Amino acid sequence: MVSKSLFTGQVSDSGIKSDNISLFQSNTDSTTNSIFINVFRSTQQIITQDNPDLVNIKDNYLALLQQIHDDYGVHAASRNYELISIDNTLYIDLYDQITTLITSITDEALGLLLTLSKETLITAFHSVTLHTGNITLQIEKTILQQKVNDLISQANNEIIQNASTSGQFAIVRNFQLAPVYNYYIQVYGVPVYGAGFDPIRISFLAEILTSLSINPYN
């Protein structure tokens, strides 16, 4: 006896099942699969396709971004301001290049990242000026304080000279460091034992002292 199930579509003859044939099979199955394959292929193409803005950065501007990072960003983040270049010509050149790159970018995310790089360059360059100004104020404050101390010391010496003495003498020997080393200790603290004074910071302070008409080494 041949029979067919309305629910499973199975045709049986004497209890032997034949190939399944569904009465409810839809004609849209093949269409759906086709659409899915097309979407999948399109997605793959979008993922693997190179971004033209990114290609432009890799080919033409990667060295620029690396220089901003190495010469400005790293030193500013670690507060080693003395290592940041104060060459205004170089700064303007880097500034113009990064600005040109940003204006050519159409990708919003990349544009934002490049803007952050530009702001890093600006902040790092101007942080040197702020650091220099801070040290200059410290030096000027020390000079004024020393003048006050000298006036007080002179007044005390006059009082002592006018007072009676016991006839005993004391010999005191003073060692005086060059101004650049004195201010180095005031700004950066006493160097670690065995390390000595940092020559880059000494040179940085010497330029500041010279700008204040102070001989760094005399």
N, C-alpha and C positions, 0 to 999 in steps of 0.2 A: 504493500500500500504506500502510495506516495502522499506525503503531507508536507505543508509549509507553515512555519510559525509566523504569525503576524507581527511578533515582537522582535524575534531574532533574525528572521529571514532565512533560517536554516531549512533546507529541503532534505527530507529523509525518505529512504526507500527500504522497507523491511528492517528498520532500525539502523541503517547505515547512513551517516551524515555526509552530505556533499559540501562543496565550497559554500562559504557564507555569502549570501546576497541580501543586502539590507534593502527593505522596501522604502526606508526613510533616508537613504543616502542622498546628500545634497550635491547639486552641481556647483556650488560655490567653493567646495574644498580646494579644487585645483587653482581657482582664482585667488583664494586667500594665500595659498602657498607661494604663488607667483609674486604677490605683493610683498610678502615677508622677505623673499629672497632679494627683491629689488631694494627694499629698505636696508637690509643687511649690507648689501654691496655698496650702497650710497654712504652708509655710516662708515664702512671701512675706508672708503675713498676720502672722506672728510678727515678721519683720524690720521691716515698715513700721508695726506697731502701736506707739503711744507707750507708754513705760514710765510708769506713774502716779507713781512716786517721782520720776522725772526731771522730769515735768511740774510736780509740786509744787515742786521746787527752783527751776525756771526762773520759775515764776509768783510765788512768795512769798519765796524765800530767796536769790536770786542777788545782790541788793544786799548782804546780810549777808556772804556769802562774799567778795565783792569788797572790802568794808571790812576784813575780817580780813587779806586778802592785802595791800592797799595800806597800811594803817596799822600793821600788826604784822609780818607775814611778811617783806615786802621789807626793812624797816629792820633786822630781826634778822639776816637773811641777809647783809646788807652791813655789819653791825656798826655801824650808825649808831643806837646805843641812845638818844641824846639826842632823836631824832625820834619815839620811841615814847611814846604817851600813858600817863601814870601815873594817869589819872583812874579811881579804883576803881569809881565808879558806872557809868561807861561799860563797863568791863571786865566787871562782873557782868551787865550787861544783855546784852552780846554772848555771854557764857558761857551764860546761861540760854536764849537763842534757839537757839544751835547744839546745845545739849543736847536741847531740845524737838524739833528737827528730826531728830536722830539716832534718838530713840526712836520716831519715826513712820515711819522707813524700814524696808521689808521686804527690799529688795534688798541682799544681802550685800556686793557689790562697792562699791556706793554708800555703804553704811554705813561701810565701812573708809576710803574717801576722806574722808568727812565727819569721821570720828574723827581723821584726820591733820590736818584743818583746825582742829579743836578743840584738839589738842595743840600746834599752831603758835601759836594764840592764847595758851595757857597759858605756853608756853616763852618767847615774846617778852615777855610782860608781866613775868614774873619775871626775865628777863635784865636788865631795867633795874635791879632791886634789886641783883642781883649786880654789875653794872657800877658802880653808885653806891657799894656797899660796898667795891669794889676801889679806887676813887679815894679814898674816905675814908681807907682804910688807908694809901695812899700819902702823903696829906697829913699824917696823924698821924705817920707815920715821918719825914717831912721836918721837922716841927716838933720832934720829939725830937732829930733829928740837929743841927738848928740850935741847940738848947739846949746840946748837947754842944760844938759848935763855939764858942759864945759863952763857955762856961766855959774852954775851952782858950785862946781868944784873950785873955780877961781875965788868965789866968795869965801868958801870954807878955808882955802889956803891962806887968805889974808887974815882970817880970824886966828888960825893956828900960828902964823908968824908973829902976831901981836901978843900971843899968850906966852907965858913962861914955859920953858922946857926943862926937862930933867937932865939935859946934857948928854943924853944917849942918842946915837944915830942909828938909823936903819937903812939898809941898802935894798932897794927893790929893783929888780930887772924885769922890764916888760918886753914881750915879743908882740910885734904887730904884723899881721898878715896884710898882703896887698888888698885893696878895696874889693876886687872881684871875688876873692876868696871869703872875705867877711860877709859880703852880701849873699854869696852862694850858701853859706851856712844858715843865714837868716831865712832865705827863701826855701831851700830844699832840705835843710837840716845837715847834721854832721855826716859825712860819708861813712859807709859801712867799713869796718876795719879791714884793711887789705885791698879795698876797691879803689880808694883815692877819689879825687874830684873828676866828675864826668867832663871830658874836654868839650863835648858839644854844648853842654849847659854853660860851661865857662865862657865859651865863645859867644853864646847867646846873651849872657849877662854883660860881657865886655862891650857888645854893641849898644846895649841900653845905657851903660855908664858913659860911654863915649858921647851918646846923644845928649846926656845931661852935663856934658863938659867935665866929666870926672875921668881922670887917668886910671884905667882899670888896674894897672900893675905898679903904680907908684903911690 
